[in-house]
Amino acid sequence: MSITFNTFIKLDSVKLAYISNSEEKNVIDLVSKDNIQWEIKDDEKFDICFYAFIVNEQFWVCDTNNSKVAKINNGFFSIYSSLISNSQAKISKTNSLFCSGFLQGSLEPIKPKSIFNNLDDEICFWSEISGVTSDALIIFQIIDPNGNLYFMDHELLHENNKNGIRNYYAVLKTSSKLIRGEWTFELIYKENILCSKKVTYNILNTSYKKHENHYAKNTAFRLDIRM
């Protein structure tokens, strides 16, 4: 079975970082015809034991097609021998929203909202995922208003034998790096988009300026919230 990578967005590059059975560390390029579906053919010849993806030279993620993960030298790798044989959760649905924060202790979302601005400290995202009857590795990504990947990470959801429900939380700190427009938060599992939720981010003018008919001294108050 060939190793593939696809999060349904055009990417600049995807590399495969792997450790061989002889404990050699290597990095190779995955290939793509459309910059969306990436693959490495005949991966058996590379003697892969553990592997992970390097996306756009910035983000390190494991394989959502493989729920078996190992921690090696402070890094997480998918276990290649489990790619074919491991069982997969049948995630059925998600219930997602944006909010102002989470309650201490229970982490329940509070004050749901879909419009934020630079006066907010953070954009909070919550998702209830059903059908996690076995371990499942999902990928979380944030896409900016221009359609570019802003952030990517993975999360291993451990099985819940009681009701199959797991909650996922994410917080994006507002900063001068964020641009005005619609941002998209997505959860990916295997070949499916579990959730694609849009949120509006506005930039308010927080400084006073001199007007022709009204005198107002330029104030030093200028909010710049950094990550």
Buried (B, 14 or more C-beta within 10 A) or exposed (E): EEBBBBBBBEBEBBBBBBBBEEEEEEEBEBEBEEEEBBBBEEBEEBBBBBBBBBBEEEBBBBBBBBBBBBEBEEEBBBBBEBBEEBEBBEBEEBEBBBBBBBEEEEEEBEEEBEEBBBEBEBBBBBBBBBBBBBBBBBBBBBBBBEEEBBBBBBBEBEBBEEEBEBBBEBEBEBEEEBEEEEBBBBBBBBEEEBBBBBBBBEBEEEEEEEEEEEEEEEEEEEEEBEE
